[in-house]
């Protein structure tokens, strides 16, 4: 049971942490494998003598988690950057992997087309952040297409509801940056569009 292995002081934190972990799992390079019951957040360990506990979907927190996994899987199929260069270094690039004090990582998933680039931001700490500055790969528009803290997933709806234009303001070794909301124990995924294609 992944849910029981998640850190957190209560069920809400464990589910939020697991949504962030699944977001990292689905956006990081590598083939994906969901074992039976992981997509509904089973508490019990796998047992060959019983079926998956489908009745858990009668409970809101399990249904919310299941819906977030379902939408992540749909996003995976819709966004070529998540699978095109799955096993070569051209498909992945760190933006920031050294913000240990904030417990935040930021990276890109890419294809040969700049307009298919995805910016992924994951917060492994139960602290929301406003106006969090991150470097971006190029001048352009950045639109959030997934946020695990959305209300429909049982979150606090700490989302980025508008499209951001990058600023000529250095950050993370990049010439351009944006300032965004960072959900607590959550993942945000942004679609990146270069200015010339916006």
Secondary structure, DSSP 8 states (H G I E B T S, - for coil): -HHHHS--SSHHHHHHHHHHHHHHHHHSSS-----TTGGGT-SS---TTS---GGGGGSHHHHHHHHHHHHHHHHHHH-GGGTTTTTSGGGEEEEEEEETTTTEEEEEE--SSGGG-EEEEEE-SS--EEEEEEEESSSEEEEEEEETT-GGGTS------S-EE-BS--BTTBSEEEEEEE-TTEEEEEEEEEGGG-
